[in-house]
Amino acid sequence: MKRDLSGQGPSIFFRRALLPDGWANKVRILVRSGQIEDVQIGVEAERTDERHDCGLPGVPNLHSHAFQRAMAGLAERSGATTDDFWTWRDLMYRSLDRLTPDMLRAIAALAYVEMLESGFTRVGEFHYVHHDPHGRAYDDLGEMSGAIAAAAAQSGIGLTLLPVLYSHGGFGAQAPNRGQRRFITDLDGYERLLVAAERVVRDLPDALVSIAPHSLRAVSPEQLSALPQIARDRQIHIHIAEQVKEVDACLAWSGQRPVEWLLGHVPVDHRWCLVHATHLTANEMHALVQSGATVGLCPITEANLGDGLFPVEAYQAAGGSFGIGSDSNVLIDASEELRLLEYGQRLSRHGRNILAGGSARSTGRSIFDAAVAGGGNALGVASGLRIGAAADIISLNEKHVSLAGKTNESLIDAFIFAGGKAAIDCVWRYGDKLVENGRHRLRHQIACFYIKTLEKLFN
């Protein structure tokens, strides 16, 4: 059911739905101009309602590098030396040599279709490929950002665009290497990039532009100090403490660990999202919780790159906020990110239901709620099935074999740990039903363009 452009959207009836206050039965959600206008509980369906089994809020994807979707499967062969994040990064740099704006649009569009089909309804695109293959600025500084915006428009996904400030090749303002030539800009150029980004997302519904210093190794302390003023009330995202080598290099440069240095030198608050933060001490963790920042966890990518495990159990117990992202997009699946988040802790702690958050509580519900709330905060939007929020909704098919006989908490546990995205029936984004019977309405068209694009890119 396509959203009526006059403003009146669909009315959707769910036999049960997960609302901010918990599960409710017989729920009608009324949509107007892309937002949830009303949520009625304990009522009967009306004749014009679209009827579904189970409604869940869409999941925010707080961290994506869309162009890396094209690399999926290309970095799974061992090299002459031990493979790690840094050898993977070299391959990633080489994959950019021929990437054009049209190619980026095709790759990002498929990634966003796959996100929507798996239950991600909004993406934080951490976008750092700004220049042409020679490292020269395009005549239009928004050329590559425009490709991301066009992919979001075609797929229908919500977009928080995060243009990245990337100026240096290592701690202490080291010179960038050749592989980074498409990323590099100074602070003045970055402010112009932000203006261009605002322009290219202008026609997208509820799109936002936020701030993203790439990492402590890619920006100088002086640049970091200037960014909060540039950001004003916008969110600020940064990669940090992903790898042990990064921690060691930061210690050699500053005498402090990355999270320790950031919290000691920059006024980190609720606007900030620290992506990965894998390697941090107990003191850093508690200081991070006190700051109000959100941690962006990307379990599939962190496993694929051998990053390590973030101490989610202790962080959650201390009241920390976190969300999930698909990062390198080697596999795009919201439920798999959540499942691996818990399974990583089980393998590390030699136990079960580590992230349930208390006795006799649902692990699936605990991590799902956290990802929705933390992801919304990191991307600057209200999340959940509540009045005034975007009508970003997932319906589950309770007739799916993995969900059969399940209700409420056992239903969401079965979705995350057994059914996965195959149990998703429909997905609405801004009141527009983009996915039906588990398939995006433009999947065939976008996938065909993607395949042709990769044939050109890797030929």
Buried (B, 14 or more C-beta within 10 A) or exposed (E): BEBBEEEBBBBBBBBBBBBBEEBBEBBBBBBBBBBBBEBBEEEEBEEEBBEBBBBBBBBBBBBBBBBBBBBBEBBEEEEEEEBBBEBBBEBBBEBBEEBBBEBBBBBBBBBBBBBBBBBBBBBBBBBBBBBBEEBEBBEEBBBBBBBBBBBBBBBBBBBBBBBBBBBBBBBBBEEBEEBBBBBBBEBEBBEEBBEBBBBBBEEBBBBBBBBBBBBBBBBBBEBBEBBBEBBEEBBBBBBBBBBBEBBEBBBEBBEBBBBBBBBEBBEBEEBBBBBBBBBBEEEBBBBBBEBBBBBBBBBBBBBBBEBBBBBBBEBBEBEBBBBBBBBBBBBBBBBBBBBBBBBBBBEBEEEEBBBBBEEEEBBBBBBBBBBBBBBBBBBBBEBBBBEEBBBBBBBBBBEBEBBEEBBBBBBBBBBBBBBBBBBBBBBBBBBBBBBBEBBBBBBEEBBEBBEEBBEEBEE
